[in-house]
Amino acid sequence: MGKFSDTYSKISVLLFQAKGFQMIILHGIPNCDTVKKAKNRLAGYGLEFEFRDFKKRMPSEAEICSWLEQVPLETLLNKRGTSWRKLDAETQQKALSSTAEAVKLMSEMPSLIKRPVLECGGRVYAGFSEESYREIFKP
């Protein structure tokens, strides 16, 4: 990062923390490239966060339902990954036609959840892009 970017990041962090967004939770799988990028971006902003590994602490159905209050099922359910493609057609159809079935499936197979899931400032975000994180953490 250049000098301007470093200064911008430091100012962003101070403003972000001043707004009361101290608790940042990042959910995902540590060996996922997208999760690694998100972790690096948060660290690059100088933000402290709690990482919750889906493999060590699987999200409950209640937790997934709370995410779905802010993130559409079409976004949260990762239909691009290998885990989805390995499901039989009947299971896929059940998940697509019933939110309850999709939630149950995601709680049993968290690899079906779009990664990472970011919780901060009372908001929930699924997935990662440099642009979206710049927007989330802008001053």
N, C-alpha and C positions, 0 to 999 in steps of 0.2 A: 504494500500500500504506500502511496505517496504521502507527503506531509499533510496536504489538504484532507485526504481521506482519513488519516489518523486523527486529526483535529475534529473533523466532522463526527467520527465514531465516538470520540470521548465526549463531545457535547451531546450527542444522541443518548449515550448511556446516562449522563447526568440528568437530562430532561426526562428520560424514560423512568428512572428511579424516583425522580421528584414527583411524577404523576402517581406514584404508589404501586407500580407494577413490579414489586420486588420478587414475587414468587413466579418463577418460570419452571414449567415441567415439560420435558421433551420425552415423548414415548417412542419406542421403536426397537429395532434389532441392531446391535452394535456393528455387525459386519455388513450392513446395508450401506451402499455407497451414498445414497441420498441422505441417510441419517448422519453419516460421517460429515457430509457437506454442511448440514444444518448445525451440527455440533461445532464444527470449525468456524462457521459464521458467527454463532453466539459467542464463542470464545474470542473471536476477532473483534467483536463489539465490546469485549470486556465484561460481559454479563455472566453472572453466576446462575446456574440452573441445575435442577435435579434431573438426572436421566433415569428413566424407568424402562428397563429391558423387558420386552414382551416375553422373552423366553424364561425369565426368572420370576416375573410377576405379570401373569396374564390379566388383561382387563376384564372386569366383571361385566355382566349384561347391563347392570345399572349404569356403570361408567360409560359404556358404549352408547346407551340411550341418552345420557347427558350430552355426549359429543354430538349426537344426531339432532339435538335442539338447535345447533349452530352450523353444523356441516351436513349438507345433503347426503343421503344414502348413496347416491350415484357417485359422489366424490369419495366418501369414506370406504366404501367397498371396492377393494382393488381387484378389478377384473382383468388387469393387464399381466399379472404375475403368474408364475409357474403354478402356485398353489391353486389358483382359480382354474387354470387349464386342466389340472389333474382331477378336478371334481367331475363326477358323472353328470350328465345332462339334467337328470331329475333333480339332483341337489342344487345345481345352478338355478334351475327354474324356480324351485321353492324359495331360494334366497332372493331372486328377482321379483317374485310376486308377493312376498310377505316380509315386512320389516322385522317382525318378531323372529322369523326363521333366519334372516340375515344377521340379526344381532346375536342369536344363539350360535350360529356358525362362526362369526367373527370372534366370539368369546372363547370358542373351542379351538379355533385356528387363527391366532392373531396375525399370521402372515397374510391373511386376507384383508387386513386393514391397511389403507393407504398410509405410507410412512414418509416422514415422521408425523406424529400428532403433537402439536405445540399448544400448551395451555399457558396463557399469560394475560394478566389484566382482565380476568373474567371472560376472556374470549378463547375460542378453540379454532385451530387451523389444521388442515391436513395437507401433507405434501410440502415440498420445498422448492423455492426458486429464489435466486439472489434478489430479484425485483420485489417479490412478495415480502421477504424479510426486511428489505430496506423500507418498505411501506409500513410494516408493522412497527418497526423500531425507529421510525423517523422522529426528529425533534418536534 
